[in-house]
């Protein structure tokens, strides 16, 4: 297989039980090790509701996010199961400013729910 991030070829070790699996791998072990996922959570109170921000990386490396598609989908699925009544938003990168907080607060008031924002990188 070819890594979506570094474009190097890599091979997956298989045993007899996984010999005929057709599972796709998009990222090599070297890129996983060099660009690890580091989840961080931040809660921000809004006027009537709350904002929970989950960032996947501390800063967004120059990488192809398609390489992490299976990992990101599993993270999003687990977080959504923990917060079923939240309004969900996903961004690759999110800049936290007063203006964006006003927009998110307006959206929370409009929807009548707390906001769950998952982003690749949170910029302050």
Secondary structure, 3 states (H helix, E strand, C coil): CECCCCCCECCCCCCCCCCCCCCCCCCCHHHHHHCCCCCEEEEEECCCCEEEEEEEECCCCCCCHHHHHHHHHHHHHHHHHHCCCCEEEEEEEEECCHHHHHHHHHHHHHHCCCEEEEEEEEEC
